[in-house]
Amino acid sequence: MDDSRAPTRRRLLAVLAAGVTGAFAGCATDAPRAADGETAVTATPRPSPTAPDRGAFAVDGTPVPVEERDSLGEWGLPSTICRAEIVEDTGIRAIVEPVFGDSWEEIAVEERYRMGFEVGDGLTDDSYVIGVTSADGDQARAYPLSVVWWHEIVNDSLDGPLLVTFCPICQSGMVAERLVDGEPTVFGVTGQLWQPPRIYTETAKTDGRVFGASATDGEAEVRNSGNLVLYDGRTRSYWSQLLARAICGEREGDRLTIRPSTVVRWGEWRADHPETDVLLPPPHSTVM
């Protein structure tokens, strides 16, 4: 896939984030900042979850009758998400082999990771990072939001397989164990967006499964909007980034185990964790 496609997608993200309806059928934000393959993936039929009858609609706006909703994905927008195929050429490429250093000072970094629309200022003391530590506190890693904003998914390992995600439209971050049915897997970007029912988003925030941030704001509010949909390499099930939960496919209904994380300025994180590693952007790190 060609990263040159990313700016086009990013312009679309900007439109969606601004709340312009109709730019992406069924996925534009329904409210300002809420308080809070090759083959298609087919959902395994399960009983519909308990949720308000409103909020499940086809792309054309037609309500989907309750008795016809067989998958969790059909409770959000678009309700046809489980019939949508993985888009192979979005230009948004998950990081699959992350490389770390103690800073960016001695490496060449592409301009887009240092400057650009909503991506902050690269890696200065004032830049925001997602910080994660090992259980014993001996290891610390920082994932600059100026990198994760572009790639949305980082497949890493720290105390076991680790998944770091960020959705620019929803301003939502989520860090979890990178396991599906107890086995390590690699997650990728489907190229699809899906808006969960608002009550599900609020619950995810309350339970601490998702946090709000942006590359220029460490405490941004999560938006209930068109959200990043991931897929796992083991089963190609679809996962909602906001819910940390599979919404379509073999693992539908499964939840990812959340790992503790924080959003903080790089200078503060480095002061508190002098031996920290920091993610280096591509081409130093390898993308899918």
Backbone as JSON, one array per atom type, in Angstrom:
{
  "sequence": "MDDSRAPTRRRLLAVLAAGVTGAFAGCATDAPRAADGETAVTATPRPSPTAPDRGAFAVDGTPVPVEERDSLGEWGLPSTICRAEIVEDTGIRAIVEPVFGDSWEEIAVEERYRMGFEVGDGLTDDSYVIGVTSADGDQARAYPLSVVWWHEIVNDSLDGPLLVTFCPICQSGMVAERLVDGEPTVFGVTGQLWQPPRIYTETAKTDGRVFGASATDGEAEVRNSGNLVLYDGRTRSYWSQLLARAICGEREGDRLTIRPSTVVRWGEWRADHPETDVLLPPPHSTVM",
  "N": [[0.84, -1.2, 0.0], [0.37, 2.29, -0.6], [1.73, 4.95, 1.07], [1.25, 7.49, 0.23], [-1.39, 7.83, -0.18], [-2.47, 8.47, 2.21], [-2.76, 11.32, 2.94], [-5.15, 12.05, 1.56], [-7.07, 10.46, 2.84], [-6.73, 11.58, 5.35], [-7.7, 14.14, 4.97], [-10.36, 13.54, 4.71], [-10.82, 12.55, 7.26], [-10.56, 14.91, 8.68], [-12.83, 16.3, 7.84], [-14.83, 14.66, 8.86], [-14.29, 14.8, 11.58], [-14.96, 17.38, 12.05], [-17.62, 17.2, 12.04], [-19.21, 17.2, 9.75], [-21.95, 16.15, 8.18], [-22.81, 13.32, 6.16], [-20.45, 13.03, 4.75], [-19.32, 10.6, 5.08], [-21.04, 7.83, 4.77], [-23.36, 7.21, 7.26], [-21.43, 7.44, 9.29], [-20.59, 9.88, 10.26], [-20.05, 12.21, 12.94], [-22.51, 12.28, 15.51], [-22.96, 14.15, 17.35], [-21.53, 17.04, 18.95], [-18.32, 16.76, 20.47], [-18.74, 14.28, 22.59], [-19.5, 13.5, 26.03], [-17.96, 11.76, 27.05], [-8.94, -11.57, 4.08], [-8.84, -10.55, 2.16], [-11.3, -11.52, 1.62], [-14.72, -10.84, 2.43], [-15.69, -10.25, 5.83], [-17.76, -12.27, 7.67], [-20.34, -12.18, 10.0], [-20.8, -14.26, 12.89], [-23.88, -15.58, 13.7], [-25.5, -14.46, 16.62], [-27.36, -14.0, 19.68], [-29.02, -10.87, 19.75], [-27.63, -8.0, 21.42], [-28.76, -6.38, 24.43], [-30.14, -3.33, 23.92], [-31.11, 0.07, 23.2], [-33.79, 0.44, 20.79], [-33.43, 2.39, 18.9], [-30.93, 3.65, 16.63], [-29.84, 1.62, 15.03], [-29.3, 1.35, 11.77], [-29.51, 0.96, 8.23], [-27.13, 1.78, 5.59], [-28.49, 3.52, 3.89], [-30.15, 4.79, 5.61], [-32.38, 3.43, 6.39], [-34.22, 1.89, 8.97], [-33.07, -1.03, 10.72], [-34.86, -3.88, 11.39], [-35.4, -5.26, 14.68], [-35.52, -8.07, 14.87], [-33.97, -8.85, 12.77], [-31.39, -8.3, 13.35], [-28.5, -9.77, 13.72], [-25.9, -9.59, 14.61], [-23.48, -7.97, 16.73], [-22.37, -5.78, 15.48], [-24.46, -4.75, 13.95], [-25.85, -3.08, 15.57], [-24.78, -0.61, 15.55], [-23.59, 2.17, 13.52], [-22.36, 2.17, 10.22], [-25.03, -0.23, 10.01], [-24.43, -2.27, 8.39], [-21.81, -3.03, 8.65], [-20.59, -5.54, 9.05], [-20.7, -6.75, 6.63], [-18.99, -5.4, 5.12], [-15.99, -5.16, 3.26], [-12.47, -5.58, 3.95], [-10.47, -2.8, 3.35], [-7.82, -2.55, 1.3], [-6.04, -0.56, 0.55], [-5.88, 1.9, 1.96], [-3.85, 3.58, 2.75], [-3.31, 4.03, 5.35], [-1.29, 2.55, 7.51], [-0.68, -0.05, 9.67], [1.71, -0.29, 12.31], [3.99, -2.86, 12.52], [6.43, -3.88, 13.23], [7.84, -2.4, 15.55], [10.38, -0.01, 16.29], [12.64, 1.25, 18.68], [14.12, 4.04, 20.42], [16.22, 6.18, 22.47], [15.61, 8.78, 22.04], [14.66, 11.18, 19.47], [16.71, 12.55, 18.5], [19.06, 11.89, 17.07], [18.3, 10.87, 14.65], [16.92, 10.73, 11.3], [13.81, 12.14, 10.56], [10.72, 11.96, 8.97], [8.99, 14.77, 7.57], [6.21, 14.84, 7.97], [5.78, 13.61, 10.41], [6.7, 15.43, 12.12], [5.44, 17.85, 11.69], [2.25, 19.22, 10.66], [-1.27, 18.7, 9.84], [-3.03, 18.66, 12.79], [-1.12, 17.06, 14.07], [0.7, 17.79, 15.96], [3.99, 18.59, 17.12], [6.05, 16.82, 16.5], [8.59, 15.5, 18.36], [9.13, 17.05, 20.93], [9.75, 18.45, 24.2], [7.22, 19.25, 24.87], [5.53, 17.68, 23.42], [2.88, 15.27, 23.08], [2.63, 11.98, 24.37], [1.74, 8.49, 24.42], [2.08, 6.7, 27.25], [3.46, 3.7, 28.55], [4.15, 1.2, 30.94], [6.06, -1.65, 32.1], [4.85, -4.36, 34.17], [6.44, -4.64, 36.44], [7.62, -2.21, 36.51], [10.13, -1.76, 35.51], [10.58, -1.34, 32.82], [9.85, 1.14, 30.41], [7.87, 2.71, 27.95], [7.29, 5.0, 25.31], [4.88, 6.29, 23.1], [4.7, 8.39, 20.61], [2.08, 10.65, 19.91], [2.11, 11.97, 17.53], [3.0, 10.12, 15.76], [1.36, 7.85, 16.1], [-1.03, 8.97, 15.38], [-0.94, 8.97, 12.6], [-0.68, 6.24, 11.94], [-2.32, 4.69, 13.54], [-2.42, 2.07, 14.64], [-0.24, 0.18, 16.66], [1.62, -2.65, 16.81], [3.07, -4.29, 19.32], [5.37, -5.53, 21.88], [5.41, -5.94, 25.32], [5.81, -7.03, 28.42], [4.5, -9.22, 27.35], [2.42, -9.69, 24.37], [1.47, -6.58, 22.99], [-0.9, -4.03, 22.27], [-1.3, -0.92, 20.84], [-3.44, 1.71, 20.2], [-5.03, 4.36, 18.29], [-7.58, 6.6, 17.43], [-8.04, 9.15, 15.26], [-10.4, 10.56, 14.52], [-12.3, 10.09, 16.56], [-10.82, 10.9, 18.68], [-9.79, 9.03, 20.44], [-8.02, 6.77, 22.5], [-6.61, 3.53, 23.01], [-5.2, 0.9, 24.81], [-4.09, -2.39, 24.95], [-3.86, -5.95, 25.69], [-2.37, -7.85, 23.17], [-3.9, -10.11, 22.17], [-5.9, -12.75, 20.91], [-8.4, -14.91, 21.68], [-6.62, -15.94, 23.52], [-4.24, -16.17, 22.13], [-1.35, -14.72, 20.55], [-1.62, -12.13, 18.09], [-1.56, -10.2, 15.04], [-2.74, -6.97, 14.53], [-4.62, -5.11, 12.14], [-5.6, -2.29, 10.03], [-8.88, -1.93, 8.97], [-9.91, -0.09, 7.22], [-12.47, 0.68, 7.41], [-15.14, 2.48, 9.06], [-16.99, 2.74, 12.07], [-19.72, 3.54, 14.06], [-20.39, 3.2, 17.39], [-23.34, 2.4, 19.39], [-24.39, 5.08, 21.44], [-24.63, 4.58, 24.2], [-22.95, 2.42, 24.57], [-20.45, 3.53, 24.06], [-20.27, 5.4, 26.15], [-20.22, 3.66, 28.31], [-17.81, 2.33, 27.84], [-15.99, 4.4, 28.27], [-16.52, 5.0, 30.96], [-15.77, 2.6, 32.16], [-13.09, 2.69, 31.72], [-11.89, 1.66, 29.44], [-11.19, 3.07, 27.25], [-9.54, 6.13, 26.36], [-9.44, 9.72, 26.16], [-7.72, 11.84, 23.88], [-5.46, 13.92, 21.97], [-3.07, 14.83, 19.43], [-2.36, 17.33, 20.16], [-3.51, 17.84, 22.56], [-3.67, 16.61, 25.69], [-5.84, 15.81, 27.15], [-8.21, 15.51, 25.7], [-11.7, 15.19, 24.81], [-13.48, 12.17, 24.28], [-15.02, 11.42, 21.21], [-18.17, 10.34, 20.13], [-18.25, 8.89, 17.36], [-17.6, 8.14, 13.84], [-15.69, 5.4, 14.06], [-12.42, 3.9, 14.32], [-12.05, 0.72, 12.9], [-10.63, -2.3, 13.58], [-8.91, -5.29, 12.42], [-8.15, -8.67, 13.24], [-5.3, -10.72, 12.64], [-5.49, -13.48, 13.0], [-8.18, -14.45, 12.95], [-9.51, -12.67, 11.39], [-11.61, -11.24, 12.36], [-13.69, -8.38, 13.07], [-12.96, -5.51, 15.02], [-14.02, -3.09, 17.33], [-12.43, -0.1, 18.01], [-13.11, 1.81, 19.94], [-14.65, 0.34, 21.74], [-13.04, -1.78, 22.4], [-13.63, -4.34, 21.58], [-14.8, -7.23, 19.82], [-16.83, -6.93, 17.0], [-17.81, -8.22, 14.8], [-17.66, -11.37, 13.1], [-15.74, -14.4, 13.83], [-14.88, -14.06, 16.5], [-16.75, -12.43, 17.63], [-18.11, -10.36, 20.12], [-16.15, -10.91, 21.99], [-13.84, -9.43, 24.31], [-11.01, -7.26, 24.5], [-8.23, -7.38, 26.71], [-7.55, -4.74, 28.73], [-4.67, -2.67, 29.06], [-2.86, -0.77, 31.5], [-2.26, 2.71, 30.91], [-1.05, 5.98, 30.03], [-1.5, 9.43, 29.09], [0.75, 11.92, 28.39], [3.0, 14.73, 28.49], [6.03, 14.56, 26.62], [8.4, 15.51, 27.85], [7.76, 15.4, 30.59], [7.2, 12.67, 30.89], [9.7, 11.54, 30.3], [11.24, 12.62, 32.33], [10.13, 11.36, 34.56], [10.63, 8.75, 33.89], [13.54, 8.02, 33.29], [14.96, 6.09, 31.83], [13.43, 5.47, 29.7], [12.19, 4.12, 26.58], [11.44, 5.31, 23.28], [9.08, 5.3, 20.67], [10.19, 5.04, 17.34], [9.48, 6.66, 14.29], [8.29, 5.31, 11.08], [10.68, 5.32, 8.37], [12.05, 3.77, 10.2], [10.68, 2.15, 12.04], [8.73, -0.7, 11.04], [6.03, -1.02, 8.77], [2.79, -2.47, 8.05]],
  "CA": [[0.0, 0.0, 0.0], [1.13, 3.51, -0.8], [1.45, 5.94, 2.11], [0.84, 8.76, -0.37], [-2.84, 7.92, -0.12], [-2.88, 8.9, 3.54], [-3.28, 12.68, 3.04], [-6.54, 12.09, 1.13], [-7.86, 9.93, 3.96], [-6.67, 12.52, 6.46], [-8.63, 15.23, 4.71], [-11.68, 13.0, 5.04], [-10.89, 12.51, 8.72], [-10.78, 16.27, 9.14], [-14.23, 16.62, 7.59], [-15.64, 13.91, 9.81], [-14.06, 15.32, 12.92], [-15.67, 18.65, 12.15], [-19.05, 16.94, 12.16], [-19.94, 17.43, 8.51], [-22.72, 14.95, 7.91], [-22.9, 12.86, 4.8], [-19.14, 12.82, 4.14], [-19.07, 9.16, 5.14], [-22.42, 7.38, 5.04], [-23.64, 6.57, 8.53], [-20.33, 7.45, 10.23], [-20.24, 11.2, 10.76], [-20.39, 12.39, 14.34], [-23.91, 12.62, 15.73], [-23.03, 15.18, 18.37], [-20.21, 17.57, 19.21], [-17.55, 16.07, 21.49], [-19.55, 13.68, 23.64], [-18.78, 13.37, 27.29], [-17.14, 10.56, 27.04], [-9.43, -10.57, 3.43], [-9.17, -10.8, 0.76], [-12.72, -11.81, 1.57], [-15.5, -10.12, 3.43], [-15.85, -10.91, 7.11], [-19.16, -12.54, 7.94], [-20.57, -12.33, 11.43], [-21.44, -15.46, 13.38], [-25.12, -15.15, 14.34], [-25.64, -14.59, 18.07], [-28.49, -13.19, 20.12], [-28.74, -9.43, 19.75], [-27.45, -7.46, 22.75], [-29.81, -5.49, 24.9], [-29.83, -1.93, 23.6], [-32.29, 0.78, 22.69], [-34.13, 0.08, 19.43], [-32.92, 3.41, 17.99], [-29.49, 3.63, 16.4], [-29.41, 0.6, 14.06], [-29.84, 1.73, 10.48], [-28.71, 0.65, 7.04], [-26.41, 2.94, 5.08], [-29.43, 4.47, 3.31], [-30.95, 5.38, 6.66], [-33.53, 2.58, 6.71], [-34.02, 1.15, 10.23], [-32.96, -2.48, 10.64], [-35.73, -4.47, 12.4], [-34.7, -5.96, 15.75], [-35.43, -9.5, 14.62], [-33.0, -9.1, 11.71], [-30.05, -7.92, 13.82], [-27.87, -10.98, 14.22], [-24.54, -9.35, 15.1], [-23.26, -6.76, 17.51], [-22.1, -4.68, 14.56], [-25.69, -4.2, 13.4], [-26.44, -2.12, 16.5], [-24.17, 0.69, 15.33], [-23.7, 2.77, 12.2], [-23.51, 1.59, 9.53], [-25.39, -1.56, 10.5], [-23.92, -3.22, 7.41], [-20.36, -3.11, 8.81], [-20.1, -6.92, 8.97], [-20.65, -7.16, 5.22], [-18.01, -4.54, 4.45], [-14.7, -5.82, 3.1], [-11.26, -4.87, 4.34], [-9.93, -1.95, 2.3], [-6.4, -2.86, 1.34], [-5.18, 0.52, 0.09], [-6.26, 3.17, 2.58], [-2.68, 4.4, 3.03], [-3.08, 4.01, 6.79], [-0.63, 1.26, 7.65], [-0.35, -0.38, 11.05], [3.1, -0.62, 12.61], [4.06, -4.28, 12.9], [7.74, -4.11, 13.83], [8.26, -1.11, 16.1], [11.77, 0.18, 16.69], [12.67, 2.26, 19.73], [15.38, 4.69, 20.77], [16.06, 7.0, 23.67], [15.1, 10.07, 21.59], [14.69, 11.33, 18.02], [17.72, 13.57, 18.22], [20.12, 11.47, 16.15], [17.74, 10.17, 13.49], [16.15, 11.51, 10.33], [12.38, 11.93, 10.74], [9.93, 12.58, 7.91], [8.34, 16.01, 7.96], [4.82, 14.66, 8.41], [5.75, 13.22, 11.82], [7.12, 16.58, 12.91], [4.5, 18.95, 11.5], [1.13, 18.88, 9.8], [-2.61, 18.86, 10.4], [-3.36, 18.01, 14.06], [-0.18, 16.04, 14.52], [1.61, 18.31, 16.96], [5.29, 19.1, 16.72], [7.06, 15.77, 16.5], [8.96, 15.01, 19.68], [9.74, 18.02, 21.82], [9.31, 18.23, 25.58], [5.79, 19.55, 24.98], [4.76, 16.73, 22.61], [2.15, 14.27, 23.85], [2.92, 10.58, 24.1], [1.05, 7.48, 25.22], [3.1, 6.04, 28.06], [3.13, 2.37, 29.07], [5.25, 0.58, 31.68], [5.93, -3.06, 32.43], [4.2, -4.57, 35.47], [7.41, -4.41, 37.52], [8.08, -0.84, 36.43], [11.52, -1.68, 35.04], [10.6, -0.89, 31.43], [8.88, 2.18, 30.07], [7.85, 3.04, 26.53], [6.46, 6.15, 24.91], [4.4, 6.22, 21.73], [4.29, 9.76, 20.27], [0.8, 10.75, 19.21], [2.36, 12.44, 16.17], [3.2, 8.91, 14.95], [0.17, 6.99, 16.18], [-2.09, 9.67, 14.64], [-0.84, 8.56, 11.2], [-0.7, 4.79, 11.71], [-3.51, 4.25, 14.27], [-2.19, 0.81, 15.34], [1.12, -0.27, 16.86], [1.72, -4.0, 17.33], [4.32, -4.29, 20.08], [5.44, -6.53, 22.96], [5.91, -5.44, 26.59], [5.08, -7.95, 29.31], [3.62, -9.97, 26.46], [1.96, -8.94, 23.19], [0.86, -5.3, 23.35], [-1.57, -3.31, 21.2], [-1.51, 0.5, 21.11], [-4.29, 2.22, 19.12], [-5.54, 5.72, 18.4], [-8.5, 6.98, 16.37], [-8.05, 10.61, 15.19], [-11.75, 11.12, 14.44], [-12.94, 10.0, 17.87], [-9.88, 11.33, 19.71], [-9.83, 7.95, 21.42], [-6.88, 5.88, 22.58], [-6.87, 2.26, 23.7], [-4.02, 0.04, 24.92], [-4.6, -3.68, 25.4], [-3.08, -7.13, 25.36], [-2.54, -8.18, 21.74], [-4.26, -11.53, 22.18], [-7.24, -13.15, 20.5], [-8.6, -16.28, 22.17], [-5.43, -16.33, 24.26], [-3.08, -16.32, 21.26], [-0.88, -13.46, 19.95], [-2.0, -11.87, 16.7], [-1.25, -8.88, 14.54], [-3.93, -6.22, 14.16], [-4.49, -4.19, 11.02], [-6.67, -1.31, 9.8], [-9.82, -2.4, 7.95], [-10.33, 0.97, 6.31], [-13.88, 0.94, 7.68], [-15.48, 3.23, 10.26], [-18.24, 2.26, 12.68], [-20.12, 4.32, 15.23], [-21.13, 2.38, 18.35], [-24.43, 3.07, 20.1], [-23.81, 6.01, 22.41], [-24.56, 3.99, 25.53], [-21.77, 1.56, 24.61], [-19.28, 4.42, 24.17], [-20.24, 5.94, 27.5], [-19.8, 2.58, 29.21], [-16.37, 2.09, 27.61], [-15.27, 5.47, 28.95], [-16.69, 4.82, 32.4], [-14.99, 1.43, 32.56], [-11.67, 2.95, 31.5], [-11.35, 0.89, 28.31], [-10.77, 4.02, 26.24], [-9.23, 7.44, 26.93], [-9.48, 10.79, 25.18], [-6.47, 12.58, 23.68], [-5.11, 14.27, 20.59], [-1.65, 15.14, 19.35], [-2.15, 18.66, 20.72], [-4.28, 17.96, 23.79], [-3.56, 15.36, 26.45], [-7.09, 15.49, 27.84], [-9.34, 15.74, 24.8], [-12.85, 14.34, 25.09], [-13.78, 11.15, 23.28], [-16.18, 11.71, 20.38], [-18.91, 9.18, 19.67], [-18.29, 9.2, 15.94], [-17.1, 7.05, 13.03], [-14.54, 4.92, 14.83], [-11.5, 2.93, 13.75], [-12.35, -0.71, 12.99], [-9.45, -3.12, 13.4], [-9.13, -6.72, 12.23], [-7.03, -9.46, 13.74], [-4.76, -11.61, 11.62], [-5.81, -14.89, 13.25], [-9.54, -14.82, 12.55], [-10.03, -11.58, 10.57], [-12.78, -10.63, 12.99], [-13.65, -6.93, 13.16], [-12.91, -5.04, 16.4], [-14.23, -1.67, 17.55], [-11.38, 0.48, 18.84], [-13.74, 2.48, 21.07], [-15.19, -0.64, 22.68], [-12.06, -2.84, 22.64], [-14.5, -5.51, 21.51], [-15.08, -7.73, 18.47], [-18.22, -6.64, 16.63], [-18.17, -9.09, 13.69], [-16.75, -12.48, 12.83], [-15.62, -15.56, 14.72], [-14.67, -13.66, 17.9], [-17.75, -11.41, 17.99], [-18.48, -10.29, 21.53], [-14.95, -10.98, 22.83], [-13.24, -8.17, 24.7], [-9.58, -7.23, 24.72], [-7.82, -7.04, 28.08], [-6.95, -3.41, 28.72], [-3.43, -2.45, 29.8], [-2.76, 0.6, 32.0], [-1.49, 3.63, 30.09], [-1.29, 7.38, 30.35], [-1.12, 10.41, 28.08], [1.52, 12.92, 29.12], [4.01, 15.37, 27.67], [7.26, 13.79, 26.53], [9.35, 15.97, 28.85], [7.35, 14.87, 31.9], [7.37, 11.21, 30.89], [11.13, 11.23, 30.35], [11.72, 12.98, 33.67], [9.67, 10.32, 35.49], [11.16, 7.46, 33.43], [14.78, 8.41, 32.58], [15.45, 5.02, 30.95], [12.35, 5.11, 28.76], [12.35, 4.04, 25.13], [10.4, 6.02, 22.56], [8.84, 4.75, 19.34], [10.72, 5.77, 16.19], [8.53, 6.56, 13.17], [8.79, 4.73, 9.84], [10.96, 3.93, 8.02], [12.79, 3.06, 11.25], [9.73, 1.08, 12.35], [8.18, -1.32, 9.84], [4.57, -1.0, 8.7], [2.13, -3.58, 7.34]],
  "C": [[0.87, 1.24, 0.0], [0.75, 4.54, 0.25], [1.02, 7.27, 1.53], [-0.66, 8.93, -0.37], [-3.32, 8.51, 1.2], [-3.4, 10.33, 3.6], [-4.74, 12.79, 2.61], [-7.45, 11.59, 2.24], [-7.87, 10.92, 5.11], [-7.58, 13.72, 6.23], [-10.06, 14.8, 5.01], [-11.85, 12.95, 6.54], [-11.18, 13.9, 9.26], [-12.23, 16.67, 8.97], [-15.12, 15.93, 8.61], [-15.51, 14.48, 11.21], [-14.78, 16.64, 13.13], [-17.17, 18.46, 12.21], [-19.84, 17.21, 10.91], [-20.66, 16.16, 8.13], [-22.7, 14.63, 6.45], [-21.57, 12.63, 4.14], [-18.78, 11.35, 4.11], [-20.37, 8.53, 5.62], [-22.52, 6.68, 6.37], [-22.58, 6.75, 9.57], [-19.98, 8.83, 10.74], [-20.73, 11.35, 12.19], [-21.84, 12.82, 14.49], [-24.07, 13.66, 16.82], [-21.64, 15.77, 18.53], [-19.59, 16.85, 20.4], [-18.36, 15.53, 22.65], [-18.75, 13.6, 24.92], [-18.15, 12.0, 27.3], [-15.98, 10.71, 26.08], [-9.32, -10.54, 2.11], [-10.66, -11.06, 0.62], [-13.43, -11.01, 2.64], [-15.6, -10.93, 4.7], [-17.32, -11.06, 7.4], [-19.36, -12.82, 9.41], [-21.19, -13.69, 11.74], [-22.72, -15.06, 14.11], [-25.12, -15.44, 15.84], [-26.85, -13.77, 18.48], [-28.11, -11.72, 20.16], [-28.57, -8.94, 21.18], [-28.62, -6.58, 23.14], [-29.38, -4.06, 24.67], [-31.08, -1.25, 23.12], [-32.52, 0.45, 21.22], [-33.62, 1.13, 18.44], [-31.43, 3.18, 17.76], [-29.0, 2.57, 15.46], [-30.09, 0.88, 12.73], [-28.93, 1.24, 9.37], [-28.05, 1.93, 6.55], [-27.37, 3.98, 4.51], [-30.36, 5.09, 4.33], [-32.17, 4.56, 7.06], [-33.28, 1.82, 8.01], [-33.95, -0.36, 9.98], [-33.83, -3.08, 11.73], [-34.95, -5.28, 13.42], [-34.51, -7.42, 15.42], [-34.42, -9.85, 13.53], [-31.57, -8.75, 12.13], [-29.39, -9.14, 14.47], [-26.5, -10.74, 14.83], [-24.47, -8.05, 15.88], [-23.05, -5.56, 16.6], [-23.34, -4.02, 14.02], [-26.38, -3.21, 14.34], [-25.84, -0.73, 16.35], [-24.38, 1.18, 13.91], [-22.38, 2.67, 11.44], [-23.78, 0.17, 10.03], [-24.89, -2.65, 9.57], [-22.42, -3.47, 7.56], [-19.83, -4.53, 8.62], [-20.09, -7.48, 7.55], [-19.65, -6.33, 4.43], [-16.66, -5.24, 4.4], [-13.56, -4.94, 3.61], [-10.75, -4.08, 3.13], [-8.41, -2.04, 2.36], [-5.5, -1.67, 1.03], [-5.58, 1.87, 0.68], [-5.08, 4.11, 2.74], [-2.39, 4.52, 4.51], [-2.55, 2.63, 7.15], [-0.2, 1.03, 9.09], [1.14, -0.67, 11.19], [3.16, -2.03, 13.15], [5.41, -4.66, 13.5], [8.28, -2.78, 14.35], [9.73, -1.13, 16.51], [11.81, 1.36, 17.65], [14.08, 2.83, 19.9], [15.18, 5.48, 22.04], [15.59, 8.42, 23.34], [15.06, 10.04, 20.06], [15.87, 12.2, 17.57], [18.73, 13.17, 17.17], [19.59, 10.77, 14.91], [17.04, 11.14, 12.55], [14.67, 11.14, 10.48], [11.63, 12.67, 9.64], [9.16, 13.79, 8.45], [6.94, 15.78, 8.52], [4.73, 14.23, 9.87], [6.17, 14.37, 12.73], [6.11, 17.73, 12.83], [3.35, 18.47, 10.64], [-0.19, 18.99, 10.54], [-2.8, 18.0, 11.65], [-2.35, 16.98, 14.53], [0.9, 16.6, 15.44], [2.94, 18.74, 16.37], [6.38, 18.05, 16.84], [7.36, 15.27, 17.89], [9.8, 16.05, 20.41], [9.26, 17.73, 23.23], [7.82, 18.44, 25.74], [4.91, 18.59, 24.17], [4.07, 15.7, 23.5], [2.51, 12.86, 23.39], [1.96, 9.72, 24.91], [2.13, 6.7, 25.95], [2.61, 4.73, 28.62], [4.37, 1.85, 29.81], [4.99, -0.91, 31.87], [5.35, -3.19, 33.84], [5.15, -4.29, 36.62], [7.98, -3.0, 37.5], [9.48, -0.67, 35.89], [11.64, -1.19, 33.6], [9.52, 0.15, 31.2], [9.0, 2.5, 28.59], [6.9, 4.19, 26.27], [6.14, 6.04, 23.43], [3.89, 7.61, 21.35], [2.98, 9.78, 19.49], [0.99, 11.29, 17.8], [2.66, 11.3, 15.22], [1.93, 8.08, 14.93], [-1.01, 7.65, 15.46], [-2.11, 9.21, 13.19], [-1.08, 7.07, 10.99], [-1.8, 4.06, 12.5], [-3.32, 2.95, 15.06], [-0.7, 0.56, 15.45], [1.05, -1.66, 17.5], [3.08, -4.14, 18.01], [4.32, -5.45, 21.08], [6.08, -5.87, 24.18], [5.13, -6.16, 27.68], [4.1, -8.79, 28.51], [3.18, -9.11, 25.3], [1.14, -7.71, 23.59], [0.29, -4.63, 22.11], [-1.8, -1.87, 21.63], [-2.29, 1.08, 19.93], [-4.72, 3.66, 19.39], [-6.42, 6.0, 17.2], [-8.58, 8.51, 16.32], [-9.44, 11.22, 15.19], [-12.4, 11.18, 15.82], [-12.07, 10.56, 18.99], [-9.79, 10.3, 20.82], [-8.58, 7.09, 21.33], [-7.26, 4.62, 23.34], [-5.61, 1.41, 23.65], [-4.47, -1.27, 25.55], [-3.58, -4.78, 25.14], [-3.39, -7.53, 23.92], [-2.79, -9.68, 21.59], [-5.69, -11.71, 21.7], [-7.4, -14.61, 20.85], [-7.33, -16.81, 22.81], [-4.16, -16.45, 23.43], [-2.67, -14.96, 20.68], [-1.34, -13.34, 18.5], [-1.56, -10.48, 16.32], [-2.55, -8.21, 14.1], [-3.63, -5.27, 13.02], [-5.69, -3.27, 10.93], [-7.59, -1.83, 8.7], [-10.09, -1.36, 6.88], [-11.79, 1.34, 6.47], [-14.02, 1.77, 8.96], [-16.83, 2.74, 10.77], [-18.51, 3.06, 13.94], [-20.91, 3.46, 16.2], [-22.36, 3.12, 18.88], [-23.83, 3.92, 21.23], [-23.66, 5.38, 23.8], [-23.34, 3.08, 25.67], [-20.5, 2.4, 24.77], [-19.15, 4.97, 25.57], [-19.77, 4.89, 28.5], [-18.31, 2.3, 29.07], [-15.54, 3.16, 28.3], [-15.33, 5.3, 30.46], [-15.84, 3.67, 32.92], [-13.5, 1.61, 32.36], [-11.06, 2.14, 30.37], [-10.79, 1.81, 27.23], [-10.48, 5.35, 26.92], [-9.23, 8.47, 25.81], [-8.16, 11.53, 25.1], [-6.4, 13.03, 22.24], [-3.64, 14.62, 20.61], [-1.33, 16.51, 19.96], [-2.89, 18.88, 22.02], [-4.25, 16.63, 24.53], [-4.82, 14.95, 27.15], [-8.29, 15.8, 26.96], [-10.47, 14.78, 25.12], [-13.1, 13.37, 23.94], [-15.05, 11.55, 22.53], [-16.86, 10.4, 19.98], [-19.18, 9.36, 18.18], [-17.86, 7.96, 15.15], [-15.76, 6.6, 13.57], [-13.72, 3.9, 14.05], [-11.99, 1.5, 13.98], [-11.08, -1.48, 12.66], [-9.87, -4.52, 12.96], [-7.92, -7.46, 12.75], [-6.6, -10.47, 12.69], [-5.1, -13.06, 11.81], [-7.16, -15.27, 12.69], [-10.17, -13.81, 11.58], [-11.39, -11.08, 11.08], [-12.57, -9.13, 13.04], [-13.77, -6.5, 14.62], [-13.14, -3.54, 16.44], [-13.14, -1.14, 18.47], [-11.96, 1.16, 20.08], [-14.18, 1.49, 22.15], [-14.17, -1.68, 23.11], [-12.77, -4.2, 22.6], [-14.73, -5.93, 20.06], [-16.56, -7.53, 18.16], [-18.71, -7.52, 15.49], [-17.19, -10.26, 13.63], [-16.72, -13.52, 13.93], [-15.55, -15.17, 16.19], [-15.69, -12.62, 18.36], [-18.14, -11.5, 19.46], [-17.28, -10.37, 22.46], [-14.45, -9.58, 23.15], [-11.72, -8.32, 24.82], [-9.3, -6.86, 26.17], [-7.03, -5.75, 28.06], [-5.68, -3.38, 29.57], [-3.39, -1.0, 30.29], [-1.86, 1.46, 31.11], [-1.82, 5.04, 30.53], [-0.92, 8.24, 29.16], [-0.48, 11.58, 28.8], [2.49, 13.57, 28.15], [5.32, 14.59, 27.74], [8.27, 14.21, 27.59], [9.03, 15.42, 30.24], [7.57, 13.37, 31.98], [8.85, 10.84, 31.03], [11.73, 11.57, 31.71], [11.34, 11.91, 34.69], [10.24, 8.96, 35.15], [12.43, 7.71, 32.61], [15.29, 7.36, 31.61], [14.42, 4.64, 29.89], [12.85, 4.97, 27.34], [11.21, 4.83, 24.5], [10.3, 5.44, 21.15], [9.45, 5.65, 18.26], [9.76, 5.59, 15.01], [9.13, 5.81, 12.0], [9.65, 5.76, 9.09], [11.77, 3.16, 9.05], [11.95, 1.89, 11.76], [9.1, 0.58, 11.05], [6.66, -1.33, 9.89], [4.07, -2.17, 7.87], [1.99, -3.29, 5.87]]
}
